[in-house]
Amino acid sequence: MTSVPRRVPLANLPTPLHPAVRLRDALGGPAHCPTILFKRDDLTGLALGGNKARKLEFLIADAQDQHATVVVTTGAVQSNHARMTAAAARAAGLDVVLILTLASEHDQPALQGNLLLDRLFGATIHYIPPPADPMLATSDIEEAKVAEVVADLQARGQRPYVIPIGGSSGMGVQGYLAGTGEIVEQLRAIGQRPSRLYFASGSRGTQAGLTLGAKVFEAPYEVYGVAVSGGESFKKPRALRIANEAATIAGTAVRVTEDDLVTDQQFIGPGYGIPTPECLAAIRLVAEQEGILLDPTYTAKAMAALIHHAREGRLDPSSTVVFLHTGGVPALFAHAAAF
């Protein structure tokens, strides 16, 4: 990279990168399963941690540079992004408004998990009904509500700064563009050249940053996203657009192409935020073997893919793979009945 935008320090970086030895043993050991390295971005620290802290360092700095007084963003009721945005805004002395999509039209969400933390951070919360397609995490209703909230804030003399769902913008992508440099340096220090990096792919902002970063820093691995919601027809173009916007912001001539963006669609299940049997099994296995908690919306679906690929013999056991743990643990408490 030739230039790095200003950032507000919000995350505890670098996060650890370490082998999941017992998980590998549980999946057949060195004869059947590759070395698995966990990149612990659940330990970024802000509001119980997660990948959004990396993005928010740049987004909150941009909000300050634009003299914003309030941050507006969107997500599901148990959105990790909403929870961390609320915390980041408060840490920067900004107000925060969250527009959260209900699980069903008549849903009365319990005050637990991420939603409880949103309340503790003093966020103003608006609820909207779910999209017509349960596979999607966004809707036209959401866009209309954001416009309404922004207009109301402006009418009251506020200066709102809108952060797209998941922090997925050219500025937000800077988080994992820089984060990839951190990963590559850690791998170099331990002499590892993984063949693949697994991660949960939602709004595609993390994917955009990881994919651009892999090209900029000449990472040895394939960036392998595991989709947690539908909408690939519009999410892939979004990832392509914001990745290349981020490249322009960073001043690099590197560009991402459509072929660079890999997203496995086989582990979504019935829809966004709906746990699958495979992801619940992944949560239990990783908890019992490594003492590490995954969440049922994002990371467990990505881990389900890694586990399936290892058990099916689709990964070279002499190789190494990285699992990017993007956080989300507070959402576990909203899914107690599933266990």
N, C-alpha and C positions, 0 to 999 in steps of 0.2 A: 504493500500500500504506500502511496506517496503522501497521503494526508489523512489525519484522523479527526473527525469532528469533536467538538468539546463534549465532555461527558461529566455527569455528576456521580461521584463515587457512592454507589448503593450496595454493591455486592462484595462479598468476601472472596477475593480472587488471588491466585488461581485456586480452583477447586481440585480436590484429589483425583488421581487416576490410579486405580489399583486392580489387581486380578481378583476375580470371583472364583477362588479355588474350589470351594465346596460345591458351588453350583455346577462347575465343570464336572466334578466327580459324580454328582447326581445325574448328570446327562450322559454318563458313560465313560468319563475320564479321558485321558489323552488318546486312547485308541479310537474314540468315537466323536469327541467334541473338541473344537478349537479352544485355545486360551481365550477367556472372556475378560476384557478390561472394562470396569465400570468407571465412567466419567461422571463424578458426583455433583452435577449442577443442582441437585436437590439441596445442596449445602451452601448455596449462595448467601443465605442468612436473612435477607429481607423478608419479613412477614412469613417466617417458616420456610423460606427458600423456594427455589425453582428457576427455570430458564428465563423467565420474563425479566428478572433483575438485570440481565445483560442488556436487553433491549431498552429497558426503562432508563438506564444510565444516559443514553443518548437522547431518548425522547423527552425526558424531563429537562435536560439541558436545553433542548430546542424550544420547549415551552417557555422556559425562563428567558431565552434569547428573544422570544416574540412577546415578552412582557405579559404572558398569560396570568390570569388570576384564578382560573379553575380548569381542571382537566375533566374531559368527558370521554367515557369509553363504554364498550358493550361486551356482552358475553352471556353465557348461561348462568343460571342461579348459582351453580357451584363452580363458577369460572375462576381458575387460578390467576388468569390475567387480570380480572377485575380486582381480586383480593390484593395482588401485588401492586397494581396501579394505585389503588387507594392508599396503600402504605407509602409508596414512593412520592405521591403527591403531598401527603402530610409531612413527610420528612423534608420536603422542599418548601414547606409553608404555603402550599396551594390547596384550595378547596377541590372537592372531587364529586362528580356525579356519575353514577353507574346506571346503565340501561340493561336490565337483565331479562333474558327470555325464559319464560316459564316452561316447565316440562309438559304441561297440558293446559288447556284453556281455563280449567277450573282449579288448577293447582294452587294450594296454599302452602308454600314452602316452609319447612321447619327451620327454626333459627339454629343452625348447626353447620359445622364444617366451614367452608369459605364464606358463606353468607353471614355467619356469626362474626367472623373477622371483619367483613365489610362494615358491619354495624359498629364494631368496636373502633374502627378507624373514622367513624363519623361521616361515612359517605351518604349522600342523598341518593336514594334508590328509586328508580321507576321500573315497574314490571310491564312486560308486553307479552302477548300470546305467542305460542310457538309457530314456526313456519309450517306451511301445509305439508311439506315433504319432511318426514321424520329423519331422513338421512342427512339433512342439512342443519348447520348450526347458525345460519343467518337467514334473514328474510327482508322483503321490501318494507314490512312493518317496522323493522329495526331502523332502517335508513330514514323513514319518515319521522320516527320518534326522535332520532338524533337531531334532525333538522329543526324540529319543534323545540327541543330543549335548548339548542344553541341560540335560536331566535329569542327565546324567553330570557336567557342569561344576558344576551346583548342588550335587550330592552331594559334590563335592570342595571346596566352599566358595567357588567362583568366582561372579561376578555377570555372567552373559552378557547381551549386548545383540544382538538379532537384527536384521540388516538384510535386508529382502526382496531377492529377485533384482533386479539392476539398480538398487538403491537406490530402488525404486518404492514410496514411501510419502508420506503427506502432508508429513512433514518433509523427505524427499528432494526433493520437488517444489519446495521453496523455492529450490533451486539455479537452476533455469531460470525461475522466477518473477523472481528478481533478475537473472538473466542476460538476460532479455528487456529489462529496463530498460537494460542496457548496450548491447544491439544497437540499440534504438530511438534512444538518444542518439548512437551512432556514425553511424547513418543520417542523423539530423538534421544532424549536423555537416558531412556531405559533400553534403547536399541531395538525398538519394536516397529514393525511395518505391517500394520493390520490390513486385511483384505477388504474389510467392510466396516462401516459405522452405522449401527441401527439407532433409530430414534422415532418417536411418535410424531406424526405429521398431521396437524389440524388446519389452522388458517394459512399455513405454508410460509410464514415469516421465518421460522427457524430453518426450514428447508432452504429458503433463498439464501440465508446467511451462510449455512454450512456448505452449500454447493458453490457459491461464489468463493468462499474462503478456501475450499479444497483446491480450486484452480489457482487462486492468488498465491497460496503457500505451498503448492505442489504436494498436497497430501497424498500418501500412498494408498489410501482406502477409497472404496466406492461409498458414496453417500446414499444410504438406503433408508428412505422414509417408509413408515408403516402408517397408512391412513387410519384415522379414528373417526372420520365422518365422510359423507359423500361430497359430491360437487366438484369432482376432478375437472369437469369441462370448463369451469370458470376459475378454479383454484390454481391449476397449472399455469394459465396465462398470467394470473396475478403474481405467482412466484417468479415467473420470468421477468415481468415488468419491474417488480420491486428489487429483484436482484441486480438488474442492470441500472436502475436508478441509484442503488447503493454504490455500485461501481463508479458511477459518475461523481457522486458525493465524495467518495474516497480518493478520486483522482487516479484510478487505475484504468488501463486500457483493456484489461481482461473483461470478457463478456460471457454470460451464461447463455446456452442454447437450450431449446426445448428438450433435446436428447439427453442433456445433463441431468434433468429432473426425474428421479426415479421414485415412484410411490406405489408400494404394494397395497392393493385394494382388498385383499383376501381376509383381513382380520377385523373389519369394521363391525360385523355382526348385524343386529337389527337396526342400529342407528347410533348417532352421537350420544355419548353419555349413558348408553345402555350396556352394562357389563355382559360379557360372554362367558360361557363355562371355561373356555381356554384362558381368558384373562384372569378369572378368579383363581384358577389353578396356578397360574404364574405368580400371583400375589402370594399364595400360600407357600409355594416352592422357594421363592427368593427370600421370604421372611424366615422360613425354617432353616434354610441353608446358609444364608448370609447375614441374617439380622437386619435386612434392609427392607423398607416398605415401599411398595409401588402403589399407584392409584388406579382405580378401575376405568377411568375415562381415557387416559393417555398412555402412561408408561407400561401398564400391564398388557395392553394390546400389542405394543411394540415388542415386549418381552415374549409374548405368546408366539410371535413370528419367529424370533430367534430360537426359542425352544423347539418349535415345530421343525425348523430347518435343520437344527442339530440332530434331532431324533430321526429325521428322514434321510440323514446322510448327505444333505445338500451343501454342507460346509466341510472343507478340508480340515481334518482334525489336527494337522500339523501347522495350521495357520492361526491367526489371531483376529478376533473381532472386538470392536468397541461398542459398548452399550451406553448411549448418552441418557443418563437419568435426569429428566427435565423437571422433576418434582411433582407436586400435586397431591401430596399426602393428606392435607386437610379434607379433601373430598371423600376419603375413606370413611369418615364418620357419618356421612350422609347415605352410605350403602351398607350399614350394619346388617340389615335383613338379608342381604345376599350371602352372608357368611353363616 
